[in-house]
Amino acid sequence: VASKEDVVAVLRAAQEKRRVGETRMNKASSRSHCVCTLTVTSTARADGGAALVRHVGKLHLCDLAGSECAKTAGGGNGVREEATREAERRNINQSLLTLGRVITTLRAAADGDKSAASARIPYRDSKLTRLLQESLGGRCKTCVIATGSPSVLAVDETLATLTCAHRAHGIQNT
């Protein structure tokens, strides 16, 4: 991209591709995660006119779809749409489960658990954790913003979100 307008256009295109569908819990439920990675490269001109890369930085912006229980979320009008929602729900829950396992392993290692420090961290078990590997266990600064629902009907989901964010808070990389 060459301008802020280009950035906005790319973000809009990504948002338009994001899948949204109705479930019993949410009229416009995200049916996929949205990950946008901005790579910023700083260059300088050398004496001969060649460009030298001085610094490369990355910013991952992630909007994760929430986990949903099949019984409470439901969704879809008809057998085919219900099957599609169920497949989406399984994929979302699987990637969030893997993210939770990665966070748990990293947190245990940060807390001094010697067996966790030598354990395999399951980054490769999901596309999401593979994309975020640098941010989770690398030399990065990471900020997690957890969104909860004020509804009494979503207490379990909100508690799960807050628990995950709290576990992630304790990760310290060296």
Buried (B, 14 or more C-beta within 10 A) or exposed (E): EEEEEEEEEEBEEBEEEEEEBBBBBBEEBBBBBBBBEEEEEEEEEEEEEEEEEEEEEEEBEBBBBBBBEBEEBBBBEEEEEBEBBBEBBEBBBBBBBBBBBBBBBBBBBBEEEEEBEEEEBBBEBBEBBEBBBBBBBEEBEBEBEBEBBEEEEBEEBBEBBEEBBEBBEEBEBE
